[in-house]
Amino acid sequence: MAVRLDHGDDELAETHEINVTPFIDVILVLLIVFMIAAPLATVDIPVDLPSANAEPQPRPTEPVFLSVRPDLSLALGEEPLDKASLAAALDAKTGGDREQRIFLRADKSVEYGSLMDVMNELRAAGYLKIALVGLEAPDAR
């Protein structure tokens, strides 16, 4: 049984208000989607990574060591040199063999950006095989 409460005009009246019900429905759906997706987006899995126990690689008979000292000066072997003569000194030391590995040593206090500058100089000189040298941990095995 239906009851009509409005006994006035049968003509449809204009409403000057925005219908926000569809907007609220969309927002609620988005809220539910984000509430479900947000916890899945973070990686919160505890993983205990193993330590590397790879065998140390044998050294070449005549390794080429490039050292970066704390004052950012360079040394090729035991000979001090500046960045401008790095390419020429490396060519003289390696006999122009750009496939030879360069062992790069740096002091702990050398900033990462400064070390990258030296590596960029090596790359510009054509030496792409660079090995970073560090101390072996006593309990590595």
SEVEXTOR-663235 format. One record per residue: residue in three letters; x, y, z of N, C-alpha, C in turn. Coordinates in steps of 0.001 Angstrom, whole numbers, m for minus. Layout:
# residues N
REC   rest       n.u       n.v       n.w      ca.u      ca.v      ca.w       c.u       c.v       c.w
REC    ALA         X         Y         Z         X         Y         Z         X         Y         Z
...
This chain:
# residues 141
REC   rest       n.u       n.v       n.w      ca.u      ca.v      ca.w       c.u       c.v       c.w
REC    MET       822     m1154         0         0         0         0       884      1241         0
REC    ALA       626      2142      m898      1433      3334     m1039       680      4542      m538
REC    VAL      1417      5428        52       815      6647       569      1548      7823       m44
REC    ARG       798      8787      m505      1400      9981     m1077      1322     11083       m46
REC    LEU      2492     11595       314      2530     12617      1349      2433     14020       776
REC    ASP      2870     14198      m477      2842     15528     m1086      1563     15658     m1898
REC    HIS       750     16603     m1512      m507     16788     m2236      m482     18046     m3093
REC    GLY       733     18588     m3280       842     19848     m4011       970     19631     m5497
REC    ASP      1790     20406     m6103      2034     20406     m7536      2573     19060     m7999
REC    ASP      2102     18608     m9143      2652     17387     m9727      3878     17693    m10572
REC    GLU      4156     18932    m10757      5268     19380    m11566      6585     19136    m10808
REC    LEU      7631     18705    m11502      8925     18478    m10869      9592     19819    m10579
REC    ALA     10023     19981     m9379     10675     21238     m8992     12176     21115     m9230
REC    GLU     12795     22230     m9578     14244     22251     m9781     14943     22283     m8433
REC    THR     16003     21499     m8327     16810     21561     m7110     18121     22253     m7449
REC    HIS     18517     23140     m6607     19720     23924     m6837     20868     23436     m5959
REC    GLU     20846     22212     m5551     21889     21646     m4706     22584     20515     m5453
REC    ILE     23836     20320     m5120     24602     19244     m5743     24252     17939     m5038
REC    ASN     24043     16919     m5824     23767     15601     m5263     25102     14974     m4877
REC    VAL     25403     14913     m3584     26693     14424     m3116     26686     12928     m2815
REC    THR     25572     12268     m2949     25502     10844     m2627     26431     10008     m3509
REC    PRO     26467     10198     m4842     27415      9415     m5644     28867      9730     m5282
REC    PHE     29146     10985     m4965     30492     11388     m4575     30917     10667     m3293
REC    ILE     30022     10603     m2315     30317      9922     m1055     30510      8430     m1303
REC    ASP     29735      7844     m2194     29887      6426     m2514     31272      6146     m3108
REC    VAL     31701      7004     m4018     33010      6823     m4646     34116      6971     m3614
REC    ILE     34007      7966     m2749     35019      8188     m1717     35092      6993      m770
REC    LEU     33964      6441      m393     33968      5283       503     34593      4062      m159
REC    VAL     34328      3868     m1437     34951      2755     m2151     36460      2948     m2225
REC    LEU     36905      4165     m2529     38343      4448     m2572     38982      4249     m1198
REC    LEU     38291      4663      m144     38802      4485      1201     39003      3004      1514
REC    ILE     38049      2185      1145     38158       750      1391     39308       155       579
REC    VAL     39451       577      m676     40537        76     m1512     41880       432      m905
REC    PHE     42050      1685      m469     43325      2099       114     43569      1443      1470
REC    MET     42519      1190      2234     42698       515      3517     43176      m922      3313
REC    ILE     42779     m1540      2231     43218     m2907      1951     44596     m2899      1298
REC    ALA     44844     m1948       402     46090     m1946      m364     47278     m1396       420
REC    ALA     47075      m487      1358     48192       142      2074     49027      m859      2864
REC    PRO     48446     m1756      3624     49307     m2717      4327     50041     m3665      3391
REC    LEU     49494     m3935      2232     50155     m4822      1286     51312     m4141       565
REC    ALA     51315     m2812       535     52336     m2077      m205     53652     m1998       553
REC    THR     53638     m2184      1846     54873     m2112      2621     55476     m3496      2760
REC    VAL     56804     m3547      2703     57505     m4808      2875     57934     m4875      4330
REC    ASP     57299     m5723      5077     57573     m5823      6499     57862     m7273      6861
REC    ILE     58651     m7904      6012     58992     m9294      6249     60403     m9342      6807
REC    PRO     60569     m9834      8027     61929     m9911      8581     62723    m11017      7886
REC    VAL     63893    m10650      7382     64742    m11599      6674     66139    m11509      7275
REC    ASP     66687    m12644      7654     68045    m12699      8164     68939    m13121      7012
REC    LEU     69605    m12150      6386     70411    m12431      5203     71701    m13143      5587
REC    PRO     72125    m14105      4793     73378    m14810      5102     74588    m13962      4752
REC    SER     75680    m14251      5411     76914    m13541      5082     77577    m14236      3898
REC    ALA     78353    m13478      3157     79036    m14027      1985     80258    m14811      2440
REC    ASN     80385    m16006      1945     81550    m16816      2289     82284    m17256      1027
REC    ALA     82315    m16371        60     82985    m16678     m1205     84490    m16718      m991
REC    GLU     85122    m17552     m1751     86574    m17656     m1675     87203    m16376     m2225
REC    PRO     88213    m15848     m1557     88894    m14673     m2096     89539    m15002     m3436
REC    GLN     89429    m14072     m4360     89994    m14270     m5686     91519    m14135     m5616
REC    PRO     92221    m14941     m6377     93684    m14818     m6366     94115    m13487     m6963
REC    ARG     95140    m12930     m6364     95657    m11651     m6863     96514    m11873     m8105
REC    PRO     96480    m10898     m8986     97382    m10997    m10133     98831    m10839     m9660
REC    THR     99763    m11238    m10520    101173    m11166    m10127    101614     m9723     m9907
REC    GLU    101127     m8817    m10696    101498     m7401    m10571    100218     m6562    m10490
REC    PRO     99539     m6521     m9311     98291     m5755     m9227     98566     m4252     m9277
REC    VAL     97587     m3531     m9807     97670     m2078     m9890     96748     m1504     m8821
REC    PHE     97346      m926     m7795     96584      m340     m6699     96534      1170     m6862
REC    LEU     95324      1707     m6816     95117      3155     m6798     94533      3487     m5434
REC    SER     95207      4324     m4690     94783      4650     m3325     94293      6085     m3253
REC    VAL     93219      6274     m2487     92697      7613     m2208     92942      7865      m727
REC    ARG     93766      8835      m440     94141      9135       936     93089     10026      1595
REC    PRO     93158     10183      2924     92155     11018      3611     92097     12464      3118
REC    ASP     93221     12988      2640     93222     14364      2118     92847     14412       638
REC    LEU     92321     13301       107     91844     13132     m1278     92968     13147     m2307
REC    SER     94214     12999     m1861     95305     12861     m2814     95348     11414     m3292
REC    LEU     95873     11209     m4485     95911      9888     m5099     97328      9334     m5073
REC    ALA     97412      8020     m5058     98698      7350     m5165     98495      6101     m6010
REC    LEU     99368      5917     m6982     99346      4734     m7826    100477      3841     m7352
REC    GLY    100109      2753     m6686    101122      1946     m6005    101609      2747     m4808
REC    GLU    102875      3092     m4808    103441      3938     m3740    103758      5340     m4234
REC    GLU    103535      5595     m5515    103871      6879     m6132    102712      7862     m6052
REC    PRO    102888      9019     m5438    101804     10018     m5416    101611     10627     m6808
REC    LEU    100360     10954     m7128    100065     11600     m8403     98817     12451     m8248
REC    ASP     98573     13330     m9232     97372     14169     m9198     96368     13642    m10218
REC    LYS     95134     14154    m10102     94061     13656    m10971     94329     13933    m12443
REC    ALA     95016     15007    m12747     95263     15366    m14145     96148     14333    m14841
REC    SER     97081     13739    m14103     98003     12779    m14730     97598     11331    m14460
REC    LEU     96370     11104    m14002     95923      9749    m13660     95894      8840    m14882
REC    ALA     95307      9286    m15971     95191      8445    m17170     96561      8080    m17725
REC    ALA     97463      9046    m17798     98798      8778    m18341     99571      7825    m17434
REC    ALA     99451      7995    m16117    100155      7118    m15180     99606      5690    m15250
REC    LEU     98278      5547    m15389     97694      4215    m15515     98126      3540    m16812
REC    ASP     98164      4299    m17906     98611      3728    m19183    100062      3269    m19088
REC    ALA    100891      4040    m18382    102293      3653    m18226    102415      2410    m17345
REC    LYS    101628      2339    m16293    101709      1212    m15348    101166       m80    m15969
REC    THR    100074        13    m16731     99451     m1182    m17311     99944     m1483    m18717
REC    GLY    100760      m635    m19277    101218      m836    m20645    100104      m595    m21660
REC    GLY     99113       221    m21282     98009       541    m22177     96919      m518    m22202
REC    ASP     97019     m1544    m21347     96024     m2610    m21294     94842     m2136    m20441
REC    ARG     93782     m1733    m21101     92622     m1195    m20374     91710     m2293    m19852
REC    GLU     92003     m3540    m20173     91241     m4668    m19644     91786     m5128    m18294
REC    GLN     92903     m4570    m17875     93488     m4954    m16601     92670     m4355    m15453
REC    ARG     92507     m5132    m14398     91712     m4690    m13245     92514     m3706    m12396
REC    ILE     91835     m2613    m12004     92426     m1601    m11134     91849     m1802     m9734
REC    PHE     92701     m2003     m8743     92270     m2184     m7361     92241      m814     m6691
REC    LEU     91042      m386     m6304     90848       948     m5730     90729       829     m4215
REC    ARG     91633      1491     m3517     91609      1524     m2053     91314      2949     m1630
REC    ALA     90505      3088      m596     90177      4427       m86     90129      4385      1430
REC    ASP     90545      5465      2038     90482      5589      3483     89019      5664      3925
REC    LYS     88739      5250      5171     87370      5295      5689     86798      6698      5686
REC    SER     87634      7687      5876     87138      9061      6002     86844      9718      4659
REC    VAL     87159      9063      3547     86888      9631      2226     85387      9562      1975
REC    GLU     84812     10693      1574     83372     10750      1294     83041      9959        38
REC    TYR     81822      9482         5     81349      8672     m1118     81437      9454     m2439
REC    GLY     81073     10718     m2400     81114     11533     m3617     82520     11674     m4161
REC    SER     83497     11809     m3281     84887     11922     m3723     85372     10614     m4335
REC    LEU     84955      9494     m3750     85322      8198     m4307     84688      8005     m5688
REC    MET     83449      8461     m5842     82791      8362     m7147     83482      9241     m8182
REC    ASP     84012     10393     m7754     84763     11239     m8688     85987     10503     m9223
REC    VAL     86693      9790     m8342     87864      9032     m8777     87437      7910     m9719
REC    MET     86335      7247     m9400     85853      6172    m10277     85428      6729    m11639
REC    ASN     84856      7912    m11659     84505      8549    m12939     85752      8893    m13744
REC    GLU     86814      9307    m13051     88085      9585    m13742     88643      8297    m14353
REC    LEU     88526      7196    m13612     88983      5909    m14151     88166      5510    m15382
REC    ARG     86860      5712    m15308     86012      5378    m16438     86339      6258    m17636
REC    ALA     86578      7543    m17390     86925      8446    m18488     88256      8060    m19121
REC    ALA     89153      7466    m18328     90446      7035    m18862     90320      5708    m19611
REC    GLY     89153      5058    m19524     88935      3822    m20256     89095      2564    m19423
REC    TYR     89313      2705    m18132     89469      1545    m17252     88129      1257    m16595
REC    LEU     87476       182    m17065     86137      m145    m16588     86131     m1277    m15574
REC    LYS     87223     m2005    m15459     87312     m3098    m14486     87958     m2551    m13214
REC    ILE     87096     m2246    m12250     87555     m1645    m10997     87138     m2557     m9858
REC    ALA     88067     m2857     m8979     87778     m3677     m7804     87990     m2822     m6568
REC    LEU     86978     m2787     m5704     87105     m2052     m4449     87764     m2961     m3422
REC    VAL     88780     m2452     m2741     89548     m3240     m1788     89100     m2875      m383
REC    GLY     88876     m3894       426     88519     m3686      1832     89224     m4709      2681
REC    LEU     89142     m4545      3975     89722     m5504      4899     88813     m6700      5045
REC    GLU     89394     m7876      5129     88602     m9066      5360     88254     m9138      6826
REC    ALA     87015     m9482      7112     86598     m9654      8495     87249    m10924      9043
REC    PRO     87693    m10912     10297     88363    m12106     10843     87444    m13315     10932
REC    ASP     86132    m13124     11062     85202    m14245     11148     84446    m14449      9847
REC    ALA     85101    m14219      8705     84445    m14328      7397     84115    m15765      7054
REC    ARG     84790    m16721      7631     84531    m18131      7294     83768    m18813      8355
